[in-house]
């Protein structure tokens, strides 16, 4: 194996490719953001003036969708490791489609909140509703970045640049997608237990 091929997947001296290291640093910062938001949620709730309402049922459906998308992403990754490029492409496409349906589901959850007079801001807003919009909205933003990442990897796979000897891009996409799924599961359980 040539030196350039070794450096393609790993940085000499650290054993980690710079793109993988950047991904880990990004996920750490995102985790810190959500730790701050959920801590603020708990502190603000204890101050009073907190509207209690049932969480929209759509949150459960979107949770199932994101868990399914993690399974299809893992299938795509394993397929690429076995040089089953067509299956990897199908897995990436399914993951992307499930991610888009997740976002549509989240949009519908926001519609349900508005229908129930729970607003993000304005005279009729309450901090409990505002926090729900922020938590789900910021996660949705990061999911959009994941979808962009998936499109890039899908394009690479269509050009046969994703296979057992070129796993960095699909590996990073898989790690990030599982991270987004775990983050959503944390948020959903947090809201169930603290709402």
C-alpha positions in Angstrom: 0.0 0.0 0.0 1.4 3.4 -1.0 2.0 6.1 1.6 -0.6 8.4 -0.1 -3.2 5.6 0.4 -2.4 5.3 4.1 -2.7 9.1 4.6 -6.0 9.0 2.8 -7.7 7.3 5.7 -5.3 8.3 8.6 -3.2 11.2 9.6 0.4 10.2 10.2 1.1 10.2 14.0 -2.4 10.4 15.2 -4.0 7.4 13.5 -7.1 9.6 12.8 -7.9 11.3 9.5 -8.3 15.1 9.9 -11.9 14.9 8.6 -12.8 12.3 11.2 -11.2 14.4 13.9 -13.1 17.5 12.7 -16.3 15.4 12.8 -15.7 14.4 16.4 -15.0 18.0 17.4 -18.2 19.1 15.7 -20.3 16.4 17.4 -18.8 17.4 20.8 -19.8 21.1 20.2 -23.3 20.0 19.1 -23.6 17.9 22.3 -22.6 20.9 24.4 -25.2 23.1 22.7 -28.0 20.6 23.5 -26.7 20.0 27.0 -27.0 23.8 27.5 -30.5 23.9 26.1 -31.8 21.0 28.2 -30.2 22.4 31.3 -31.8 25.8 30.6 -35.1 24.0 30.0 -35.0 22.4 33.5 -33.9 25.7 35.2 -36.6 27.7 33.4 -39.3 25.2 34.2 -38.6 25.5 38.0 -39.1 29.3 37.8 -42.8 28.9 37.2 -45.2 30.2 34.6 -44.8 26.9 32.7 -47.6 25.7 30.5 -48.2 22.0 30.8 -49.4 20.3 27.6 -49.3 16.9 26.0 -46.5 16.3 23.5 -47.7 15.9 20.0 -48.1 12.2 18.9 -46.0 13.0 15.8 -42.9 13.0 18.0 -43.2 9.3 18.5 -43.6 8.7 14.7 -40.5 10.8 13.9 -38.6 8.9 16.5 -39.4 5.6 14.8 -38.4 7.2 11.4 -35.0 8.3 12.6 -34.3 4.9 14.2 -35.2 3.2 10.9 -33.0 5.6 9.1 -30.1 4.6 11.3 -30.7 1.0 10.3 -30.6 1.9 6.6 -27.5 3.9 7.1 -25.7 1.0 8.9 -26.8 -1.3 6.0 -25.3 1.1 3.5 -22.0 1.2 5.4 -21.8 -2.6 5.7 -22.7 -2.9 2.0 -19.9 -0.6 1.1 -17.4 -2.6 3.2 -18.4 -5.7 1.2 -18.1 -3.8 -2.1 -21.8 -4.1 -2.7 -21.9 -0.7 -4.2 -25.5 -0.9 -5.5 -26.8 -1.9 -2.0 -24.8 0.9 -0.5 -26.4 3.4 -2.9 -29.9 2.0 -2.1 -29.2 2.3 1.7 -28.0 5.9 1.3 -31.0 6.8 -0.7 -33.4 5.2 1.8 -31.6 7.0 4.6 -32.0 10.3 2.8 -35.7 9.7 2.1 -36.4 8.7 5.7 -34.5 11.9 6.8 -36.7 14.0 4.6 -39.8 12.3 5.9 -38.6 13.0 9.4 -38.3 16.7 8.7 -41.8 16.7 7.2 -43.0 15.0 10.3 -41.3 17.6 12.5 -43.0 20.3 10.4 -46.3 18.7 11.0 -45.6 18.5 14.8 -45.1 22.3 14.7 -48.4 22.6 12.9 -50.1 20.5 15.6 -48.5 22.8 18.2 -49.9 25.9 16.5 -53.3 24.3 16.1 -53.3 23.7 19.9 -52.4 27.4 20.5 -48.8 26.7 21.5 -46.6 29.3 19.9 -42.9 29.9 19.6 -43.1 33.6 20.3 -45.5 36.5 20.7 -48.0 37.6 23.3 -49.6 34.1 23.6 -46.3 32.2 23.8 -45.1 30.3 26.8 -41.5 29.2 27.6 -42.5 25.5 27.5 -43.7 25.8 23.9 -40.7 28.0 22.9 -38.3 25.4 24.3 -40.0 22.7 22.3 -39.7 24.7 19.1 -36.0 25.5 19.8 -35.0 21.9 20.7 -36.7 20.4 17.7 -35.7 23.2 15.3 -32.0 23.1 16.2 -32.0 19.3 15.8 -33.8 19.8 12.5 -31.1 22.2 11.3 -28.4 19.6 12.1 -30.4 16.9 10.4 -30.4 19.1 7.2 -26.6 19.3 7.4 -26.7 15.4 7.7 -28.9 15.2 4.6 -26.4 17.4 2.7 -23.6 15.1 3.9 -25.6 12.1 2.7 -26.1 13.7 -0.8 -22.4 14.2 -1.1 -21.7 10.6 -0.1 -24.4 9.3 -2.4 -22.9 11.2 -5.3 -19.5 9.7 -4.5 -21.1 6.2 -4.4 -22.7 6.8 -7.9 -19.1 7.6 -9.1 -17.9 4.4 -7.5 -15.8 6.4 -5.0 -17.3 4.5 -2.0 -16.2 0.9 -1.5 -14.1 -1.2 0.8 -10.9 0.8 -0.1 -12.5 4.2 0.2 -14.6 4.1 3.4 -13.8 7.5 4.9 -16.8 9.5 3.6 -19.4 6.8 4.2 -17.8 6.1 7.6 -18.1 9.8 8.6 -21.6 10.0 7.3 -22.6 6.9 9.3 -21.1 8.2 12.5 -22.8 11.6 12.1 -26.2 10.0 11.2 -26.1 7.7 14.2 -25.1 10.7 16.3 -28.2 12.6 15.1 -30.4 9.6 15.8 -29.0 9.2 19.3 -29.4 13.0 19.9 -33.0 12.8 18.8 -33.7 9.8 21.1 -32.1 11.8 24.0 -34.3 14.8 23.2 -37.5 12.7 22.9 -36.8 10.9 26.2 -35.9 14.1 27.9 -39.1 15.7 26.8 -41.2 12.7 27.9 -39.6 12.7 31.3 -39.5 16.5 31.9 -42.5 17.8 30.0 
